Amino acid sequence: MLKPKDKQNSVELYFMEARSKLIDIAAFMDRIERDGQTDDYRYKAFLDALKELDSEKRAESVLLALSDPTEEPIEAATTKAASGAWPDKPQ
């Protein structure tokens, strides 16, 4: 077990990985905007989730921004895979 004085530097450990992900996100946003797909519900949910990065509980808030809060199951699946965002989210 690490003692407090032996605690590893999180910035040193994770900065390059986070930097890479941030560049990937910027490139994704550039592609969506260049291709004129900014009205897609998934992109809108993505932008809403980005706003949650300024909240106190970032990870929880981002997850909730992308989640479907309804509790009733749907009658039948309309796709073969999850979309990662709630298509019927009120705007």
Backbone as CSV, one residue per row, in Angstrom:
resi,resn,N_x,N_y,N_z,CA_x,CA_y,CA_z,C_x,C_y,C_z
1,MET,0.845,-1.194,0.000,0.000,0.000,0.000,0.880,1.244,0.000
2,LEU,0.485,2.243,-0.779,1.269,3.465,-0.870,1.043,4.344,0.349
3,LYS,2.114,4.853,0.883,2.022,5.829,1.966,1.804,7.198,1.330
4,PRO,1.224,8.160,2.058,0.975,9.486,1.476,2.197,10.098,0.798
5,LYS,3.384,9.937,1.388,4.576,10.530,0.781,4.986,9.801,-0.500
6,ASP,4.505,8.567,-0.675,4.829,7.780,-1.863,3.764,7.916,-2.953
7,LYS,2.750,8.709,-2.697,1.662,8.854,-3.661,2.206,9.313,-5.005
8,GLN,1.773,8.639,-6.075,2.247,8.967,-7.407,1.568,10.230,-7.924
9,ASN,2.253,10.921,-8.773,1.752,12.168,-9.354,0.765,11.840,-10.476
10,SER,-0.514,12.099,-10.243,-1.553,11.784,-11.228,-1.362,12.539,-12.532
11,VAL,-0.900,13.769,-12.454,-0.668,14.536,-13.677,0.427,13.858,-14.493
12,GLU,1.492,13.468,-13.834,2.596,12.788,-14.508,2.128,11.477,-15.140
13,LEU,1.280,10.756,-14.446,0.818,9.457,-14.918,-0.192,9.540,-16.065
14,TYR,-1.102,10.491,-16.009,-2.255,10.473,-16.907,-2.340,11.620,-17.906
15,PHE,-1.459,12.604,-17.822,-1.587,13.778,-18.679,-1.538,13.429,-20.164
16,MET,-0.558,12.654,-20.588,-0.406,12.366,-22.017,-1.608,11.606,-22.566
17,GLU,-2.154,10.696,-21.787,-3.354,9.964,-22.218,-4.545,10.924,-22.352
18,ALA,-4.738,11.786,-21.360,-5.846,12.743,-21.411,-5.652,13.738,-22.561
19,ARG,-4.421,14.157,-22.774,-4.102,15.067,-23.879,-4.499,14.444,-25.213
20,SER,-4.154,13.186,-25.391,-4.484,12.467,-26.617,-5.993,12.380,-26.825
21,LYS,-6.721,12.077,-25.755,-8.182,11.990,-25.847,-8.794,13.344,-26.182
22,LEU,-8.245,14.398,-25.621,-8.747,15.741,-25.895,-8.550,16.106,-27.363
23,ILE,-7.404,15.761,-27.917,-7.155,16.005,-29.338,-8.121,15.183,-30.185
24,ASP,-8.378,13.923,-29.800,-9.355,13.088,-30.510,-10.741,13.720,-30.489
25,ILE,-11.133,14.266,-29.345,-12.445,14.908,-29.226,-12.521,16.129,-30.141
26,ALA,-11.471,16.937,-30.148,-11.455,18.118,-31.016,-11.557,17.706,-32.489
27,ALA,-10.853,16.653,-32.872,-10.899,16.177,-34.260,-12.294,15.648,-34.603
28,PHE,-12.904,14.925,-33.668,-14.269,14.429,-33.867,-15.224,15.590,-34.109
29,MET,-15.134,16.620,-33.269,-16.012,17.782,-33.410,-15.778,18.496,-34.735
30,ASP,-14.527,18.615,-35.142,-14.229,19.232,-36.437,-14.873,18.454,-37.578
31,ARG,-14.786,17.117,-37.544,-15.375,16.288,-38.602,-16.888,16.438,-38.646
32,ILE,-17.525,16.408,-37.476,-18.990,16.525,-37.419,-19.428,17.870,-37.990
33,GLU,-18.766,18.925,-37.574,-19.127,20.262,-38.053,-18.831,20.415,-39.543
34,ARG,-17.695,19.909,-39.992,-17.343,19.997,-41.414,-18.336,19.237,-42.285
35,ASP,-18.824,18.089,-41.753,-19.767,17.260,-42.513,-21.217,17.706,-42.349
36,GLY,-21.455,18.768,-41.568,-22.799,19.303,-41.406,-23.739,18.387,-40.641
37,GLN,-23.217,17.634,-39.697,-24.041,16.687,-38.945,-24.305,17.137,-37.510
38,THR,-24.293,18.434,-37.291,-24.453,18.959,-35.939,-25.866,18.809,-35.381
39,ASP,-26.832,18.449,-36.212,-28.203,18.254,-35.729,-28.464,16.834,-35.234
40,ASP,-27.513,15.948,-35.377,-27.662,14.571,-34.914,-27.845,14.562,-33.389
41,TYR,-28.810,13.793,-32.906,-29.104,13.771,-31.468,-27.898,13.321,-30.647
42,ARG,-27.058,12.458,-31.208,-25.881,11.987,-30.473,-24.867,13.106,-30.300
43,TYR,-24.689,13.911,-31.321,-23.759,15.034,-31.221,-24.282,16.076,-30.238
44,LYS,-25.583,16.327,-30.291,-26.173,17.273,-29.332,-25.990,16.773,-27.898
45,ALA,-26.190,15.471,-27.685,-25.977,14.893,-26.355,-24.509,15.001,-25.955
46,PHE,-23.630,14.807,-26.908,-22.192,14.929,-26.672,-21.845,16.336,-26.193
47,LEU,-22.401,17.343,-26.874,-22.152,18.731,-26.480,-22.710,19.022,-25.084
48,ASP,-23.897,18.476,-24.791,-24.463,18.644,-23.451,-23.560,18.002,-22.396
49,ALA,-23.027,16.837,-22.718,-22.146,16.138,-21.786,-20.855,16.922,-21.555
50,LEU,-20.340,17.557,-22.600,-19.124,18.369,-22.444,-19.331,19.499,-21.445
51,LYS,-20.526,20.063,-21.426,-20.821,21.151,-20.482,-20.714,20.675,-19.041
52,GLU,-20.910,19.389,-18.828,-20.869,18.830,-17.474,-19.445,18.698,-16.941
53,LEU,-18.448,18.921,-17.781,-17.061,18.835,-17.322,-16.731,19.913,-16.301
54,ASP,-17.571,20.925,-16.228,-17.358,22.010,-15.272,-18.114,21.784,-13.967
55,SER,-18.772,20.638,-13.843,-19.547,20.363,-12.635,-18.670,19.715,-11.561
56,GLU,-19.216,19.629,-10.371,-18.456,19.078,-9.251,-18.224,17.578,-9.392
57,LYS,-19.229,16.867,-9.850,-19.108,15.411,-10.030,-19.077,15.120,-11.528
58,ARG,-17.951,15.390,-12.150,-17.828,15.331,-13.607,-18.240,14.001,-14.210
59,ALA,-17.642,12.915,-13.759,-17.903,11.608,-14.375,-19.382,11.234,-14.268
60,GLU,-19.960,11.424,-13.101,-21.375,11.111,-12.907,-22.256,12.007,-13.786
61,SER,-21.948,13.280,-13.831,-22.752,14.226,-14.601,-22.677,13.957,-16.102
62,VAL,-21.495,13.603,-16.592,-21.346,13.276,-18.015,-22.145,12.021,-18.335
63,LEU,-22.030,11.019,-17.489,-22.769,9.776,-17.715,-24.276,10.028,-17.734
64,LEU,-24.757,10.817,-16.781,-26.194,11.110,-16.732,-26.649,11.921,-17.945
65,ALA,-25.793,12.804,-18.440,-26.150,13.603,-19.620,-26.326,12.724,-20.860
66,LEU,-25.688,11.570,-20.874,-25.769,10.672,-22.022,-26.745,9.514,-21.809
67,SER,-27.359,9.469,-20.640,-28.206,8.330,-20.289,-29.689,8.606,-20.496
68,ASP,-30.413,7.536,-20.758,-31.869,7.574,-20.864,-32.422,7.340,-19.457
69,PRO,-33.083,8.327,-18.865,-33.548,8.191,-17.491,-34.881,7.447,-17.344
70,THR,-35.502,7.069,-18.454,-36.801,6.404,-18.359,-36.641,5.035,-17.724
71,GLU,-37.682,4.593,-17.055,-37.628,3.307,-16.355,-38.468,2.233,-17.020
72,GLU,-39.360,2.642,-17.918,-40.207,1.688,-18.615,-39.437,1.057,-19.770
73,PRO,-39.428,-0.255,-19.866,-38.734,-0.884,-21.003,-39.477,-0.624,-22.307
74,ILE,-38.725,-0.588,-23.386,-39.361,-0.421,-24.689,-39.925,-1.762,-25.139
75,GLU,-40.920,-1.718,-26.007,-41.559,-2.951,-26.482,-40.609,-3.816,-27.278
76,ALA,-39.884,-3.179,-28.174,-38.963,-3.916,-29.033,-37.800,-3.018,-29.428
77,ALA,-36.637,-3.622,-29.556,-35.464,-2.865,-29.978,-35.630,-2.417,-31.417
78,THR,-35.179,-1.217,-31.704,-35.289,-0.697,-33.065,-33.958,-0.775,-33.807
79,THR,-32.886,-1.080,-33.075,-31.571,-1.232,-33.693,-30.888,-2.447,-33.088
80,LYS,-29.776,-2.835,-33.661,-29.033,-3.988,-33.155,-27.991,-3.592,-32.120
81,ALA,-27.781,-2.311,-31.933,-26.753,-1.859,-31.001,-27.194,-0.586,-30.287
82,ALA,-26.574,-0.338,-29.153,-26.847,0.894,-28.412,-26.275,2.085,-29.178
83,SER,-26.904,3.233,-29.016,-26.423,4.429,-29.719,-25.537,5.295,-28.839
84,GLY,-25.559,5.078,-27.536,-24.714,5.849,-26.642,-25.310,7.157,-26.180
85,ALA,-26.509,7.456,-26.630,-27.193,8.684,-26.225,-28.693,8.451,-26.321
86,TRP,-29.450,9.262,-25.614,-30.902,9.135,-25.563,-31.517,9.897,-26.730
87,PRO,-32.076,9.186,-27.720,-32.614,9.860,-28.909,-33.824,10.733,-28.623
88,ASP,-34.576,10.432,-27.568,-35.811,11.172,-27.286,-35.633,12.204,-26.171
89,LYS,-34.402,12.593,-25.911,-34.134,13.554,-24.843,-34.791,14.889,-25.182
90,PRO,-35.554,15.438,-24.247,-36.169,16.751,-24.491,-35.081,17.814,-24.646
91,GLN,-35.307,18.724,-25.550,-34.302,19.780,-25.794,-34.591,21.008,-24.996
